[in-house]
Structure formats: C-alpha cells, structure tokens
Amino acid sequence: MKKVAFIGVGNMGGALLRAACKALGPGEVVCSNRTFSKAQALAAETGCTACQTNLEAATAAQYLFLCVKPKQIKALLAELSPALPGKVVVSVAAGITLDDLQTWAGPDVPVLRIMPNTPCAIGKGMTALCGGASAKEEHFTDIEAILAASGLVERIEEGQMDAFSAVAGCGPAFIYPYIEALADGGVAAGLPRKQAMTYAAQMTLGAAAMVLETGEHPGALKDAVCSPGGSTIEGVAQLERHGLRAAAIDAVLAAWKKNGSLGK
Ligand SMILES: NC(=O)c1ccc[n+]([C@@H]2O[C@H](COP(=O)([O-])OP(=O)(O)OC[C@H]3O[C@@H](n4cnc5c(N)ncnc54)[C@H](OP(=O)(O)O)[C@@H]3O)[C@@H](O)[C@H]2O)c1
C-alpha cells in the first residue's frame, strides 16, 4: 500500500504531489487525472506512479488527496466508494465542508480538509489543515509529514477555513499583479524590465521574511523605512491616496464571500 494518492493533478494537485514526492519519495505516491496525459507527465517528471483510473489510484494508497474542483467532489467520492473503507480522505476543495465530506464518504471514513496555496510547489506554501470528529491525531501528523516539503502547515478550526483561503490560497494572485506593477514603475523610471522584476520580487520576499522573522508589526517596519521628509513617505502617501489598503481588504473579503458559496 502506497502512502498517498493525488486524484486530480492540475495546479494544486500537481504542486502538492511534487512536495509529497520530495518528503516521502516518489515510491509512496500515485496519481490519477481526468486527462491521463497530465498524470503521465507528472509521473515522468517525479518518478511517482500514474494510474489509469481514479479507482485504481484510490485502491493503491492510504491517504486520498482529492484535488478536483469543489463541484466535482461529491461525484468523485461516489466513484471512489468501493475503495474508501480503511482509507483517509483529504479534500483541498474550497467551500466543501467536513460535514459534506463525511456524508458523501460515509460515517466510517476519516475526513480532513487542507487549504494549500500554489507556492507549495517550491516549498514556500502556507497550508491550513482541519479534521472532523472522525479524524485522529495520527491522521493530522501523517498529513503534516506528507506536506512537510511544501512549506508551513498549520492546524485551524474549520470555521476559519474560508477566511484562511481568501488570504493565503487566493493571496498569491493579489501579490503577483503588485510585483508586476512595482516593476512597471521601475521600467517607467528607466530600469530594464528583467532587472526591475527581480528587484521587485526579491524586495517582496525580503519584506515578507522581515515580518515573519522579526515578529515586528508591518506598520513599525514601514515606519523604519520612512525618514522624515524622505522619498519613501512620498510613495507611501501615494499608495494611501490610491486606496491600496482598501483594495487589499476588499479583495480578501470578496474571495471569502465567494469561498462560502463554492460548495453550494
Ligand atoms: N489553485 C489554488 O491556488 C488552490 C488553492 C487552494 C485550494 N484549491 C482547490 O484545489 C482544487 C483544484 O483546483 P486547481 O486550481 O488545481 O484546478 P485545476 O488546475 O483545474 O485542476 C483540476 C484537475 O482536476 C482534474 N479533474 C477534473 N475532474 C476530474 C475527475 N473526475 N477525476 C480526476 N481528475 C479530474 C482536471 O483534469 P483535466 O486535466 O482533465 O482538466 C484537472 O487536472 C479546487 O477544489 C480548489 O478549490 C486551489
């Protein structure tokens, strides 16, 4: 019996599969996908095993990571039902609750949810993990081990999952346009595009690491960059004038509301 099956290997399933192959070795990983060639390509890249059918993948492994779209989860669990006894179901689907999963998988199958993000593919992910009454401590620790090479994994209450997802799951798409826009500013100020992009991205990485590693409030870190009457505070004033904070808050709230409606 292999440790883990990834069913659906698109953006998210593929990212998690790569991380699991690093943490466990590809010999412990199988996958399946509606378009089989995608599973085959990942198997060729990582050394894991591609299965022709979802049922074959689910039969071969203990932990079944369901990485299809939220609306497809119910039908997928029905398809996998012959293989479910003795297995652990782990859903990545935004908006699909533990109650939904328990109902669709059956009362005896442990069910858990994770909410990862695409930086998991390079070991810099942020993933939340929660489990239903059927989930035991060993399931949490096994999933943490499967995802160990993906970045940070944190256990949270299910009630926080949609909000977490809005910040950390959707968040990369809120940051990429910002990095691109900073680089655009650099290009407008005369920098070559490639360098401007590198400077903007490395600066973003460094600023995020400052928040995490110093534990300082971002406001205090911002204050430390702004000398009185200097150029940085001029730029900060422009961001405030154009509503950067309000735009970021509204982006997270819009994604949170949408998350809540996804499984319905
Ligand atoms: N993207 C993110 O950052 C992110 C973050 C957190 C959670 N999630 C969750 O991750 C899940 C997948 O999202 P995604 O962005 O990875 O979507 P995606 O790139 O479209 O991947 C979905 C994959 O599922 C496959 N698939 C569809 N129906 C299938 C079936 N019946 N059996 C097997 N495979 C099937 C698709 O195959 P084809 O190749 O045939 O299309 C595709 O490869 C969603 O539930 C989403 O809520 C995503």
The ligand as an SDF file (V2000), in Angstrom:
LIG
                    3D

 48 52  0  0  0  0  0  0  0  0999 V2000
   -5.2580   26.8970   -7.2590 N   0  0  0  0  0  0  0  0  0  0  0  0
   -5.1090   27.1890   -5.9940 C   0  0  0  0  0  0  0  0  0  0  0  0
   -4.2990   28.0360   -5.6070 O   0  0  0  0  0  0  0  0  0  0  0  0
   -5.9110   26.4860   -4.9230 C   0  0  0  0  0  0  0  0  0  0  0  0
   -5.6840   26.7980   -3.5890 C   0  0  0  0  0  0  0  0  0  0  0  0
   -6.3850   26.0920   -2.6180 C   0  0  0  0  0  0  0  0  0  0  0  0
   -7.3010   25.1220   -2.9820 C   0  0  0  0  0  0  0  0  0  0  0  0
   -7.5230   24.8630   -4.2800 N   0  0  0  0  0  0  0  0  0  0  0  0
   -8.5000   23.8270   -4.6240 C   0  0  0  0  0  0  0  0  0  0  0  0
   -7.8530   22.8660   -5.4430 O   0  0  0  0  0  0  0  0  0  0  0  0
   -8.8170   22.2480   -6.2760 C   0  0  0  0  0  0  0  0  0  0  0  0
   -8.2690   22.1770   -7.6820 C   0  0  0  0  0  0  0  0  0  0  0  0
   -8.0160   23.4890   -8.1420 O   0  0  0  0  0  0  0  0  0  0  0  0
   -6.9340   23.7530   -9.2710 P   0  0  0  0  0  0  0  0  0  0  0  0
   -6.6710   25.2140   -9.2690 O   0  0  0  0  0  0  0  0  0  0  0  0
   -5.7740   22.8100   -9.1150 O   0  0  0  0  0  0  0  0  0  0  0  0
   -7.7800   23.3540  -10.5700 O   0  0  0  0  0  0  0  0  0  0  0  0
   -7.2630   22.7410  -11.9430 P   0  0  0  0  0  0  0  0  0  0  0  0
   -5.9040   23.2620  -12.2620 O   0  0  0  0  0  0  0  0  0  0  0  0
   -8.3570   22.9240  -12.9280 O   0  0  0  0  0  0  0  0  0  0  0  0
   -7.1180   21.1920  -11.6330 O   0  0  0  0  0  0  0  0  0  0  0  0
   -8.1830   20.3180  -11.5060 C   0  0  0  0  0  0  0  0  0  0  0  0
   -7.7280   18.9860  -12.0500 C   0  0  0  0  0  0  0  0  0  0  0  0
   -8.7120   18.0150  -11.7530 O   0  0  0  0  0  0  0  0  0  0  0  0
   -8.8200   17.1740  -12.8860 C   0  0  0  0  0  0  0  0  0  0  0  0
  -10.1390   16.5360  -12.8570 N   0  0  0  0  0  0  0  0  0  0  0  0
  -11.3470   17.0810  -13.0830 C   0  0  0  0  0  0  0  0  0  0  0  0
  -12.3190   16.1630  -12.9130 N   0  0  0  0  0  0  0  0  0  0  0  0
  -11.6910   15.0120  -12.5780 C   0  0  0  0  0  0  0  0  0  0  0  0
  -12.1550   13.7250  -12.2650 C   0  0  0  0  0  0  0  0  0  0  0  0
  -13.4430   13.3890  -12.2540 N   0  0  0  0  0  0  0  0  0  0  0  0
  -11.2190   12.7880  -11.9670 N   0  0  0  0  0  0  0  0  0  0  0  0
   -9.8940   13.0750  -11.9690 C   0  0  0  0  0  0  0  0  0  0  0  0
   -9.4140   14.2860  -12.2520 N   0  0  0  0  0  0  0  0  0  0  0  0
  -10.2970   15.2380  -12.5460 C   0  0  0  0  0  0  0  0  0  0  0  0
   -8.6320   18.0890  -14.0700 C   0  0  0  0  0  0  0  0  0  0  0  0
   -8.2630   17.3010  -15.1780 O   0  0  0  0  0  0  0  0  0  0  0  0
   -8.1720   17.8460  -16.6990 P   0  0  0  0  0  0  0  0  0  0  0  0
   -6.7140   17.8180  -16.9840 O   0  0  0  0  0  0  0  0  0  0  0  0
   -8.9410   16.8650  -17.4970 O   0  0  0  0  0  0  0  0  0  0  0  0
   -8.7840   19.2210  -16.7150 O   0  0  0  0  0  0  0  0  0  0  0  0
   -7.5150   18.9980  -13.5560 C   0  0  0  0  0  0  0  0  0  0  0  0
   -6.2290   18.4880  -13.8380 O   0  0  0  0  0  0  0  0  0  0  0  0
  -10.1180   23.0470   -6.1660 C   0  0  0  0  0  0  0  0  0  0  0  0
  -11.0510   22.3300   -5.4060 O   0  0  0  0  0  0  0  0  0  0  0  0
   -9.6970   24.3130   -5.4390 C   0  0  0  0  0  0  0  0  0  0  0  0
  -10.7310   24.7820   -4.5940 O   0  0  0  0  0  0  0  0  0  0  0  0
   -6.8370   25.5090   -5.2770 C   0  0  0  0  0  0  0  0  0  0  0  0
  1  2  1  0
  2  3  2  0
  2  4  1  0
  4  5  1  0
  4 48  2  0
  5  6  2  0
  6  7  1  0
  7  8  2  0
  8  9  1  0
  8 48  1  0
  9 10  1  0
  9 46  1  0
 10 11  1  0
 11 12  1  0
 11 44  1  0
 12 13  1  0
 13 14  1  0
 14 15  2  0
 14 16  1  0
 14 17  1  0
 17 18  1  0
 18 19  2  0
 18 20  1  0
 18 21  1  0
 21 22  1  0
 22 23  1  0
 23 24  1  0
 23 42  1  0
 24 25  1  0
 25 26  1  0
 25 36  1  0
 26 27  1  0
 26 35  1  0
 27 28  2  0
 28 29  1  0
 29 30  1  0
 29 35  2  0
 30 31  1  0
 30 32  2  0
 32 33  1  0
 33 34  2  0
 34 35  1  0
 36 37  1  0
 36 42  1  0
 37 38  1  0
 38 39  2  0
 38 40  1  0
 38 41  1  0
 42 43  1  0
 44 45  1  0
 44 46  1  0
 46 47  1  0
M  CHG  2   8   1  16  -1
M  END
$$$$
